[in-house]
Amino acid sequence: MPRRIISWLTVSPERLDTVLEDINYGSEPGNRFYALVATSTLIACLGLVANSTAVIIGAMLVAPLMTPLFGIALALVRGETSLLGRALRAEIIGVLLGVGIATIFGALPLALEVTPEMLSRTQPNLLDLLVAVLAGFAGAFAMIDERLSPTLPGVAIATAIVPPVANTGLCLAVGAFNGAYGSFLLFLANSLSILIVSCATFLAAGLARKIPWAEKWGLVKRFGVPALGFLVVAILLTHSLVKIVNDRYLTTSIHKVISEELVQFPTTALLRESHQISRDKLYVLATVRTPKVISPNRVKHIQEALSQKLEMPTELIMRSVLAKDISATGATSEATAENLNGSIVTAKVSPEVLKLQFAEQAIREILASRPEIDLLEVDLLYFPRGQYILATLQGPRVLIPNEVREFEQKIQARLQDPSIHLLVRSVVAEDVSAGGRILYGWSHLGKQDPAQKAIMVQIQEAVREKFKRFSDLFATNVDAAPKDGSWQVRAEVVGARIISPEESAAIEKEVSRELGVEIKIFFWSKSQAMVTPQGYDSVEDFTKKRLEKMEGVRGEPSSPQGDAPATEAAPGGK
């Protein structure tokens, strides 16, 4: 009957025989053992490369490397040199085989990319060692107690021996030697933890033939090497843990500073950041989601804030990912990433961002009656005279001061701030369809019945026909649209002069009388013409004639001598 030190670690003679048989069988360095090592390593490689936790767990369950560690521990406790030799040979050759197979796998032309599962195993720390210690005790306890044996698969997952071995080989394959060192250090931490705790558990359960408490030298010979290895690994991992804690503090500080600065920008958020310290200088790459690229001046301001907060020289690079959150009332900054409370909406919106949101809502309410004008962007600027809302509007014309004043008053009322001003940046856009420049959208894009379309064509052709009497005026675009039982016509007229009101009234009266419909014509007249020795022409007609002539030249057959076709000289050329 084995002598136990701790009463609740009871091992019956029958269970002791079973434990010895299982550990001896599992520590046998044979073909079956190495086949399982190879299989589990390949599964782990696939899981690491594919970033699949489920596949990696499968590799942990298949891996046989934990049993030889129990064999080494039992051999040390019982003084069985034969078992110690076999278990050591199985573990060492198995690890070397796993690293070799993973290295070959990593060298295959698979376009190997770094995954989070791979990175997580390259920087072990003291927490990993503590997890391995607890898992080692659980494994040894489950091995000697038949009632807990079903928990061994869970222990295999917790100790995670084969994934660091596979990751070591993958890192070696791509030349990432620091990553290979970190991965192998994680394997050593797990292995030595299991070994030390298993030895203590087997001793406490009375599995030793003779407990060598009185023979200090014998105790040192048996357990000195693994204890020393465990101590060295613990020191290395403690140093790694300190580095990780410092790095996490730095990461938290960087996130906090950048996030606080980005609160002033609407619908802008920090997605991720990476940093590196080189030659006493901090380099930060921050990826932000923003509706527009952040200007260098604002990047400089955030960079200075980082340098002041972290008390070290900092160089900041901001990578902008263009995106914008839109609600039914316009842009919004209330949406955020889902937090642990399950919320996706934040109430923490800066006053500057709220001003932009309310200003945008006010502008959009006015533009609802002006569908031809689009609001592109809203920004907040600071000038010596105070704050200005900069609204970028796109439309067929530049807004007049009265319209800007209307927008400004609406914004001041909405914000309850008469000191804020509006600055409008007009972007004139010209929409052109196959029928010409769009003056009335209905003429080009609206739904028309055959009767309306026939009248529209007649009106447009009649207006164009009237301009043939002028040698210095040209109707380049004419659109007609029905309105309140009559027709409205908008015509774009260019030439060497501007059409007179008398000429405008005459054309309107003649077309109305000829077609028998009430027509109201609005002329958009510009002094613009192409002048040639033959007379005046509109730019559009001049360009059309040149294109037709060029197409005609291209369509002529080549001369028998193979000469290139003649090309038209540029205006004014010879």
CORCOR-V775083 format. One line per field, one symbol per residue. phi: phi as a letter, one per 20 degrees, with the letter a starting at -180 (. if undefined). psi: psi as a letter, one per 40 degrees, with the letter a starting at -180 (. if undefined). burial: + if it has 9 or more other C-alpha atoms within 8 Angstrom, else -. Layout:
# CORCOR-V775083
phi=???
psi=???
burial=???
This chain:
# CORCOR-V775083
phi=.fededfeeecfgfffffffffffffeffdfffffffffffffffffffeldfffffgfffefefffgfffffffffemeffffffffffffffffffffffffffeffdlfdfdgffffddcfbffffffffffffffffffedffdgfeggfffffflefgffffffffffdmeffffffffffffffffffffffgfffffeneffbfeffefffffffdfffffffffffffffffffffffffffffffgfffffffgfdflcbeeabcbbdclmcedcddecebfbfffgffffffffffgffelbgccdcdeedfabecdfdpfbdefbffefenedcdeecfgfffgfffffffffffffecffddeebccddccgepeceededdafbefegfffffffffffffelbfeeddcddededdecdfeofedcfffddfecegfffffgffffffffffeffeeccbefbcccbfblnccdcdcedcrfbdfegfffffffffffffemcfccdddddcebbedcgepebffffffffffffffffffffffgfnffffdfffgned
psi=hihidhdeghhidddddddddddddeehgadddddddddddddddddddefhddddddddddheeddddddddddddefgddddddddddddddddddddddddddeigefhihiddddeeegiaddddddddddddddddddehddedeeddddddddgdddddddddddddeegddddddddddddddddddddddddddddefeidhhfddgdddddddeddddddddddddddddddddddddddddddddddddddedehifhihdiiiihhhffhhhhhhhihieihhiddddddddddddddefihhhhhhhhhhihhhadeaiiediiihaeeeiehieghiddddddddddddddddedegeehihdihihihideaihhhhhihaeihiiddddddddddddddefgeeiihhhhhhhihhhadeahhdhddddeihhidddddddddddddddddeeeheeihgdhhiihihfeahhhhhhhiaeihhiddddddddddddddefihhhhhhghighihhideaiiiddddddddddddddddeiiiideeiiiiihiihei.
burial=-+-++---+-+---++--+---++-++++---++-++++++++++++++-+++-+++++++++++++++++++++++++---++-++++++--++-+++++++++++-------+-+++-++++++-++-+++-+++++++++++--++--+--+++++++++++++++++++--+--+++++++++++++++++++++-+++++++++---------+--+++-++-++--++--+++++--+------+-+++-+++--+++-+++++--+-+-----+++++++++++--+----++-++++++----+-+++++-+-+--+----++++++--------+-+--+--+++++++++++++-++-----+++--+-+-----+++++++++++-------+--++-++++++----+++++-+++--------++++--++--------+--+-+++-+++--+----++++++++++----++++++++++++++----+--++--++------+++-+-++++++-----++++-++-------+--+-----------+---------
